[in-house]
Amino acid sequence: MSRIDNPILRFERKPTRKNAIHAKCAECFGCTPKHLEPGFRQSILACTSKACPLYRFRPYRTNLRGDTTKRGKV
């Protein structure tokens, strides 16, 4: 996996709101700047932590058609 695939490094390189959300979700599932947990995207997709303020905006979700969405819309 390249550096650009690491959401934490991507946020450090380009600190945007979207990148911050991706980085925080990845960090929550055990990723670090030097390590990506295998399957972290699927873990974020399956997240059930509805008390998390970022839950509604988490990345890698699927919409009703089954396509992955890149936006934080509910």
N, C-alpha and C positions, 0 to 999 in steps of 0.2 A: 504494500500500500504506500502510495507516495505521500509526501508532506502535504500536498494540496488536499488529499483525502481526509486528513486529520482536522476535524472541526475546531479543535483547540488552537492548533497552529494557524489555521485559516483566520480565526478571530484575532490572534496576535498580529497577523500580517495586515488584516483589514478589519478594524473594529466597528462593525455595523450592528444594528439591532438584530437582524436575522442571524448573523454569524455568532452573536452572543448567545442567542437561544440555542442554536445547534451545539455550541461548545458546552454550555451548561448541562444540556441533556446528555451529551456524551460523557461528561465528567461524572454525572450522577450514576452512570452505569459502569464506572471504573476506568474510563479512558484518561490518559495523561498526555502531555505533549510528546512523550517518547514511546507511548504504548497505546495501541487500540485494542480493546477487548473484542475478541471474535464475536460476531453477531450483534454488535452494539446497536446497529440500525433496527434490527428486528426486536431487540429489547425495548428500544424507545417506542417503536410502533405498538408494542404490547403493553406499554406502561399503564398502570391502573391507579397511579397516585393523583387522584382528582383533587386533593388538597393543595397540590403544587400550583403556585401562581402561573407557571408556564405550561400547565397541562393542555390548555386549549390551543396553545401555539406550538406544540411540539412538532418536530419535523418527521418525515418518513411515514406519515399517515396515508391511508388509502381513502378515497372518496367513495361514494355509493356505487360508482361504475367500476370500482376495483382498480382505478388508476392511482398511482402515487401522486400526492399533491405536494407542491413546494410552498404553499402559502399557509399562514396561520389561521385560516378561516375555519369555523366550526360548522 
